[in-house]
Amino acid sequence: MALKMNPMTTSSSCKLPTRFRTFRSSKFSMASTLHPTTKEVSNLKKPYCPPQEVHVQVTHSMPPEKVEIFKSLNNWAEENILVLLKPVENCWQPTDFLPQPESEGFYEEVKELRERCKELPDDYLVVLVGDMITEEALPTYQTMLNTADGVRDETGASLTPWAIWTRAWTAEENRHGDLLNRYLYLSGRVDMKQIEKTIQYLIGSGMDPKAENNPYLGFIYTSFQERATYISHGNTARLAKEHGDLKLAQICGIIASDEKRHETAYTKIVDKLFEIDPDYTVLALADMMKKKISMPAHLMFDGQDDKLFEHFSSVAQRIGVYSAKDYADILEFLVGRWNVEKLTGLSGEGRKAQDFVCGLPIRIRRLAQARAKQASIVPFSWIFGNKLIV
């Protein structure tokens, strides 16, 4: 699951409806003992204490009676969501795209791979590495899904369709990081130890997408993220082809195809929630967009650069892999996919949430156009300290 940049803050006049704010009862709020505001701290860069996000954390915000909705959807999920998984025997595996170590031509294949990778620019490599690191933090994403009330895997091997989906989705996603990691390792173009440290830091840092153990919020988040990852890998495929590495283009393309299928699953879940519980679902969508979709790797750290994620995101935007425009486009796509503008029978607060969400893509694009950033040059440890414009 992937991605890149934190969107700009929207206008403060776009306030969340009161009903949805009160829906997160204060008895479920857990304030950090460090500081009540959101910020990232490096904790003196101690190796056992990677960057952590510090803010007031809200947990278990979904009213208990909503759990019954997800239980009632068990048969629907089995018939409509589990069918989007591929049987293991029909899935591609990383070795399908890599030099075969048992082959007599292994060393020659590796040599050919390294020759192709010589043509890849440093800025492209940084973005590809960032994508790979994001994919490698998969344990965090499975953990996040298993915090959601009503759909979590209660035993580790539960046979509910929600639990089966989470485990099988994780298993499919696991191939993405494995494949990109091995390809980059064989390329000889990147500092694998620095990359491995970044992965360890990132998994240790975790993430809080502010989903509040609430599957309404969680499935909206994953719908957005899977589409963002699909777009990102699709663009790295396009650029790999432009740089002459057709095998890498194929790799990024097939990963993007997986992400598209996973996006279909999560958007279908939210589509169903809009069908059976439109008012609460539109309030949830407005809440997630009010808080902004934070990217899974936003606590990225390599032991050196406290602003690594920001710098990585800037490079990704500059070379056209993922940008603020993509963020707005994704929201606009999802609003259309879920027919949010056509919702009827909403409460007063539901209509306010509907108006807020439907008008947000235009505001995001305006802010993106108005936002000017002075370019700077920074080193990236992933490419042996080579410097790039960010």
VMD Tcl script that draws the C-alpha trace (Angstrom):
set ca {
  {0.00 0.00 0.00}
  {1.55 3.17 -0.66}
  {2.30 6.77 -0.70}
  {3.71 10.07 -0.94}
  {2.71 13.47 0.03}
  {0.65 15.10 2.71}
  {-1.90 17.38 1.09}
  {-2.11 21.04 1.96}
  {-4.47 22.14 4.71}
  {-7.90 23.19 3.49}
  {-9.66 26.37 4.50}
  {-10.54 26.57 8.17}
  {-14.05 27.71 7.19}
  {-14.83 24.16 6.06}
  {-15.82 22.91 9.49}
  {-16.94 19.38 10.19}
  {-20.61 19.06 11.11}
  {-21.21 19.17 14.86}
  {-22.91 15.77 14.89}
  {-19.84 14.02 13.57}
  {-17.53 15.85 15.97}
  {-19.64 14.74 18.93}
  {-19.74 11.25 17.49}
  {-16.15 10.89 18.72}
  {-16.97 10.82 22.41}
  {-14.37 12.29 24.75}
  {-14.42 9.15 26.84}
  {-12.66 7.43 23.95}
  {-9.96 10.10 23.63}
  {-6.47 9.30 24.79}
  {-4.12 12.26 24.98}
  {-0.42 11.64 24.54}
  {1.69 12.09 27.64}
  {4.21 13.98 25.55}
  {2.29 16.85 23.99}
  {-1.33 17.41 22.93}
  {-0.61 18.74 19.43}
  {0.30 16.90 16.26}
  {3.97 16.93 15.37}
  {6.81 14.61 14.59}
  {9.72 14.20 16.96}
  {12.93 12.29 16.47}
  {13.53 11.64 20.18}
  {17.20 12.47 19.82}
  {17.49 9.85 17.09}
  {17.98 7.05 19.58}
  {18.10 3.79 17.60}
  {15.34 2.24 19.71}
  {13.10 5.29 19.41}
  {12.33 6.27 15.80}
  {10.20 9.28 14.82}
  {6.79 9.19 16.41}
  {3.60 11.06 15.66}
  {2.31 12.80 18.76}
  {-1.28 14.00 18.93}
  {-4.55 13.46 20.73}
  {-5.57 9.95 19.73}
  {-9.21 8.94 19.45}
  {-10.14 5.28 19.73}
  {-13.29 3.18 19.22}
  {-15.38 6.06 17.89}
  {-17.92 3.88 16.09}
  {-21.15 3.44 18.07}
  {-21.43 -0.20 19.25}
  {-24.66 -0.78 17.34}
  {-22.79 -0.19 14.05}
  {-20.82 -3.40 14.64}
  {-23.99 -5.30 13.79}
  {-23.96 -3.76 10.32}
  {-20.65 -5.43 9.53}
  {-21.80 -8.74 10.97}
  {-24.86 -8.54 8.75}
  {-22.58 -8.02 5.75}
  {-20.62 -11.25 6.24}
  {-22.37 -13.10 3.42}
  {-22.17 -10.05 1.15}
  {-18.42 -9.73 1.79}
  {-17.88 -13.41 1.03}
  {-19.73 -13.13 -2.28}
  {-18.46 -9.70 -3.39}
  {-15.07 -9.07 -1.77}
  {-13.34 -12.43 -1.36}
  {-13.94 -13.14 -5.06}
  {-11.51 -10.31 -5.85}
  {-8.65 -12.31 -4.36}
  {-6.58 -14.47 -6.67}
  {-5.79 -18.11 -5.85}
  {-2.14 -18.41 -4.82}
  {-1.45 -20.81 -7.67}
  {-2.64 -18.18 -10.16}
  {-0.62 -15.33 -8.67}
  {2.68 -14.06 -10.01}
  {5.66 -14.39 -7.69}
  {8.77 -12.17 -7.44}
  {11.00 -14.85 -8.96}
  {8.96 -14.66 -12.17}
  {10.59 -11.30 -12.91}
  {14.10 -11.81 -11.56}
  {17.23 -13.66 -12.66}
  {16.92 -17.33 -11.69}
  {19.72 -18.28 -9.27}
  {19.62 -21.95 -10.33}
  {20.06 -21.03 -13.99}
  {23.36 -21.35 -15.84}
  {22.75 -17.87 -17.18}
  {22.16 -16.28 -13.77}
  {25.27 -14.11 -13.75}
  {24.63 -12.94 -17.29}
  {21.05 -12.03 -16.42}
  {22.23 -10.04 -13.41}
  {24.76 -8.26 -15.60}
  {22.02 -7.35 -18.07}
  {19.81 -6.05 -15.23}
  {22.64 -3.87 -13.94}
  {23.29 -2.49 -17.41}
  {19.64 -1.50 -17.77}
  {19.65 0.18 -14.37}
  {22.65 2.35 -15.26}
  {20.28 4.49 -17.32}
  {17.92 5.21 -14.42}
  {18.33 8.76 -13.06}
  {18.94 9.31 -9.35}
  {15.63 11.10 -8.83}
  {13.75 8.14 -10.30}
  {15.68 5.75 -8.05}
  {14.81 7.78 -4.95}
  {11.11 7.59 -5.77}
  {11.28 3.87 -6.56}
  {13.11 3.24 -3.29}
  {10.50 5.27 -1.40}
  {7.73 3.24 -2.99}
  {9.51 0.02 -2.08}
  {10.07 1.10 1.53}
  {6.39 1.98 1.82}
  {5.45 -1.49 0.55}
  {7.90 -3.14 2.96}
  {6.13 -1.61 5.97}
  {3.28 -4.06 5.36}
  {3.21 -5.41 8.96}
  {2.03 -1.96 10.05}
  {-0.85 -1.96 7.57}
  {-2.11 -5.38 8.61}
  {-1.91 -4.24 12.22}
  {-3.94 -1.16 11.34}
  {-6.69 -3.18 9.65}
  {-6.86 -5.46 12.66}
  {-7.60 -2.55 14.98}
  {-10.99 -1.96 13.33}
  {-14.04 -2.85 15.41}
  {-16.38 -5.38 13.84}
  {-13.98 -6.57 11.13}
  {-10.72 -7.38 12.90}
  {-9.18 -10.84 12.94}
  {-9.98 -11.76 16.52}
  {-7.89 -14.93 16.70}
  {-5.19 -14.59 14.06}
  {-6.88 -17.31 12.00}
  {-10.52 -16.26 12.13}
  {-12.80 -17.59 9.39}
  {-14.93 -14.47 9.05}
  {-14.75 -13.03 5.51}
  {-13.31 -9.78 6.87}
  {-10.43 -11.60 8.56}
  {-9.83 -13.83 5.54}
  {-9.67 -10.74 3.33}
  {-7.16 -8.98 5.58}
  {-4.79 -11.96 5.69}
  {-5.03 -12.72 1.98}
  {-4.73 -9.03 1.02}
  {-1.58 -8.87 3.14}
  {-0.21 -11.98 1.45}
  {-0.79 -10.51 -2.00}
  {0.73 -7.17 -1.04}
  {3.78 -8.88 0.47}
  {5.03 -9.77 -3.01}
  {5.31 -6.09 -3.99}
  {8.01 -5.11 -1.53}
  {9.83 -8.41 -2.03}
  {10.07 -7.90 -5.79}
  {11.13 -4.24 -5.73}
  {13.61 -4.90 -2.92}
  {15.37 -7.70 -4.79}
  {15.44 -5.77 -8.06}
  {17.00 -2.74 -6.41}
  {19.48 -4.95 -4.56}
  {20.66 -6.52 -7.81}
  {20.86 -3.14 -9.54}
  {23.85 -2.03 -7.48}
  {22.59 1.56 -7.77}
  {21.37 2.07 -4.20}
  {22.71 1.82 -0.65}
  {20.82 -1.22 0.61}
  {21.95 -0.86 4.22}
  {20.52 2.66 4.44}
  {17.33 1.41 2.82}
  {17.07 -1.50 5.26}
  {17.56 0.87 8.19}
  {14.79 3.09 6.82}
  {12.44 0.11 6.62}
  {13.21 -0.89 10.20}
  {12.69 2.65 11.44}
  {9.40 2.93 9.56}
  {7.93 -0.32 10.85}
  {9.04 0.62 14.35}
  {7.33 4.01 14.05}
  {3.98 2.59 12.98}
  {1.27 4.90 11.70}
  {-1.98 6.47 12.82}
  {-4.28 7.30 9.91}
  {-6.79 8.63 12.47}
  {-9.26 5.90 11.64}
  {-10.18 5.55 15.31}
  {-10.78 1.76 15.18}
  {-13.75 2.69 13.00}
  {-14.12 0.57 9.83}
  {-16.15 3.32 8.14}
  {-13.12 5.59 8.42}
  {-10.67 2.76 7.80}
  {-12.22 1.56 4.55}
  {-12.45 5.13 3.25}
  {-8.75 5.49 4.02}
  {-7.79 2.24 2.28}
  {-9.93 3.12 -0.75}
  {-7.99 6.35 -1.11}
  {-4.62 4.71 -0.47}
  {-5.03 1.84 -2.89}
  {-5.92 4.24 -5.68}
  {-2.95 6.45 -4.78}
  {-0.66 3.42 -4.89}
  {-2.12 2.34 -8.22}
  {-1.37 5.78 -9.66}
  {2.13 5.91 -8.20}
  {3.22 2.48 -9.46}
  {1.62 3.20 -12.82}
  {3.72 6.33 -13.16}
  {6.94 4.58 -12.12}
  {6.15 1.99 -14.81}
  {5.73 4.74 -17.41}
  {9.01 6.40 -16.42}
  {10.91 3.09 -16.35}
  {9.84 2.52 -19.96}
  {10.95 6.03 -20.91}
  {14.36 5.32 -19.34}
  {14.71 2.07 -21.30}
  {14.16 -0.52 -18.56}
  {11.25 -2.51 -19.96}
  {11.53 -5.25 -17.33}
  {11.22 -2.71 -14.51}
  {8.29 -1.13 -16.35}
  {6.63 -4.56 -16.41}
  {7.30 -5.02 -12.69}
  {5.83 -1.66 -11.69}
  {2.90 -2.23 -14.03}
  {1.95 -5.59 -12.59}
  {2.15 -4.20 -9.06}
  {-0.12 -1.35 -10.15}
  {-2.56 -3.95 -11.48}
  {-2.74 -5.60 -8.05}
  {-3.34 -2.24 -6.40}
  {-6.18 -1.51 -8.82}
  {-7.88 -4.79 -7.92}
  {-7.49 -4.04 -4.21}
  {-8.88 -0.55 -4.77}
  {-11.93 -2.17 -6.34}
  {-12.50 -4.23 -3.19}
  {-12.26 -1.36 -0.73}
  {-14.36 1.02 -2.84}
  {-17.05 -1.67 -3.14}
  {-17.17 -1.93 0.66}
  {-17.66 1.83 1.03}
  {-20.19 1.77 -1.81}
  {-22.19 -0.77 0.20}
  {-21.96 1.40 3.33}
  {-23.32 4.35 1.37}
  {-26.19 2.13 0.24}
  {-27.24 0.97 3.70}
  {-26.06 3.82 5.93}
  {-25.59 6.94 3.77}
  {-25.76 9.61 6.47}
  {-23.12 8.11 8.74}
  {-20.92 7.20 5.76}
  {-20.89 10.70 4.27}
  {-20.09 12.09 7.71}
  {-17.21 9.60 7.92}
  {-15.93 10.66 4.49}
  {-16.04 14.33 5.49}
  {-14.25 13.51 8.74}
  {-11.40 11.70 6.97}
  {-10.97 14.51 4.46}
  {-11.13 17.14 7.18}
  {-8.28 15.35 8.98}
  {-6.52 14.81 5.62}
  {-5.32 11.45 4.33}
  {-1.87 10.95 5.83}
  {0.37 8.74 3.75}
  {1.47 5.39 5.23}
  {5.18 6.27 5.17}
  {4.94 9.79 6.57}
  {7.15 8.79 9.54}
  {9.92 7.67 7.20}
  {13.43 8.14 8.67}
  {16.87 6.87 7.70}
  {18.78 7.86 10.82}
  {19.97 11.07 9.16}
  {17.26 13.16 7.48}
  {14.51 14.38 9.80}
  {12.52 15.54 6.77}
  {13.07 12.46 4.63}
  {9.42 11.93 3.77}
  {8.97 15.57 2.81}
  {12.05 15.45 0.59}
  {11.03 12.13 -0.99}
  {7.54 13.54 -1.64}
  {8.98 16.61 -3.32}
  {11.02 14.51 -5.72}
  {7.98 12.33 -6.47}
  {5.95 15.43 -7.30}
  {8.72 16.96 -9.41}
  {9.14 13.91 -11.67}
  {5.40 13.31 -11.96}
  {4.89 10.16 -9.90}
  {2.47 11.51 -7.29}
  {1.37 15.09 -6.67}
  {-1.20 17.34 -5.03}
  {-3.12 17.17 -8.28}
  {-3.32 13.39 -7.94}
  {-4.66 13.82 -4.40}
  {-7.45 16.05 -5.66}
  {-8.12 13.75 -8.62}
  {-8.45 10.73 -6.32}
  {-10.95 12.49 -4.09}
  {-12.93 13.63 -7.13}
  {-12.89 10.08 -8.51}
  {-14.14 8.58 -5.24}
  {-16.87 11.21 -4.84}
  {-18.06 10.23 -8.31}
  {-17.60 6.51 -7.74}
  {-19.79 6.65 -4.64}
  {-22.31 9.08 -6.18}
  {-21.91 11.40 -3.20}
  {-23.47 14.36 -5.03}
  {-26.64 12.32 -5.67}
  {-27.22 11.20 -2.06}
  {-30.71 12.01 -0.80}
  {-32.52 11.72 2.49}
  {-29.55 13.02 4.48}
  {-29.78 14.86 7.78}
  {-28.87 18.55 7.90}
  {-25.36 17.69 9.03}
  {-25.15 14.99 6.37}
  {-25.97 17.57 3.68}
  {-23.27 19.89 5.04}
  {-20.77 17.02 4.89}
  {-21.92 16.24 1.35}
  {-21.37 19.86 0.25}
  {-17.97 19.99 1.94}
  {-16.67 16.83 0.30}
  {-18.03 17.62 -3.15}
  {-16.45 21.07 -3.17}
  {-13.10 19.98 -1.72}
  {-11.26 18.88 -4.92}
  {-11.56 22.37 -6.41}
  {-10.25 23.98 -3.21}
  {-7.31 21.58 -3.06}
  {-6.36 22.37 -6.67}
  {-6.54 26.12 -6.01}
  {-4.33 25.80 -2.96}
  {-1.86 23.65 -4.90}
  {-1.59 26.28 -7.62}
  {-1.10 29.08 -5.11}
  {1.45 27.23 -3.05}
  {5.00 28.11 -4.02}
  {7.98 26.33 -2.56}
  {11.57 27.45 -2.83}
  {13.73 24.69 -4.27}
  {16.67 23.38 -2.29}
  {19.29 20.67 -2.73}
  {19.52 17.81 -0.24}
  {21.48 14.54 -0.07}
  {19.73 11.16 -0.02}
  {21.43 8.36 1.86}
  {19.61 5.80 -0.32}
  {21.76 6.84 -3.29}
  {25.06 7.12 -1.38}
  {24.55 10.74 -0.40}
  {24.03 12.05 -3.93}
  {22.18 15.35 -3.90}
  {18.87 16.14 -5.59}
  {16.64 19.18 -6.04}
  {13.59 19.03 -3.77}
}
mol new
graphics top color blue
foreach p $ca { graphics top sphere $p radius 0.5 }
foreach p [lrange $ca 0 end-1] q [lrange $ca 1 end] { graphics top cylinder $p $q radius 0.2 }
display resetview
